[in-house]
């Protein structure tokens, strides 16, 4: 089964001191790379037979483990951003005090681990050990190492690609900014699930009240030559900052639907996307459906398309 790109769960333009450009580049390039790597390795593993040398099989299984770890950790990372990190809720404070003595002691160790990785690579993780029934801070190297039977509930990416666009080599400033943006509600939900021996909740930003399609479904339809009208509905202020579109798409101003709706064919389905799939694409999709079109929005928007390695074309 192919691994699909998940829509970015955090609204990347809302973060405090972490730029939209950096977060989106991280999502599209590094998270996307991990998903594409896992799909490539899975294909190679499917072709393994009795003649495959042991060293080759070992390398493939190591790459599979690293790609899978990178996918999971990046999804958890983006999913634990978007909050007011310096305002730790009372119940979370009590949890940290129970396991670390004081909130300050927890933070000192967590931030200290992050700073110890400055200039290097790795993840810092607050994890719930199901065996020990308690929280630990630890380092995960190579996207893989983790406590045995431990659920990661707060993860911090300390690979340089996570911060060099905004901070250069100043990892300390990045860690400060990360801590300001921690979504403690997400961490609380994860601890609640892990400590009750349930799977970690999946962050799902998708509006399920409307029909949608994934970027992989759209790519498959286009590859088969099925007729689809692909509509870029990013707001004018957003599109003015970019030079490319999803290949085959046309851009139309979402604020002027009445001016261009007559250009669309009612005989072919319409796939509508915006930047990340949070709002604008959905609202244009809703309008088109009200006017009788078979319209669906693209989950994760153009960012998910690029993360999946989708083709782009220059805006003219
Ligand atoms: Fe990363």
Boltz pocket constraint, residues with backbone or C-beta under 6 A from the ligand:
constraints:
  - pocket:
      binder: B
      contacts: [[A, 26], [A, 30], [A, 31], [A, 74], [A, 157], [A, 159], [A, 161], [A, 162]]
      max_distance: 6.0
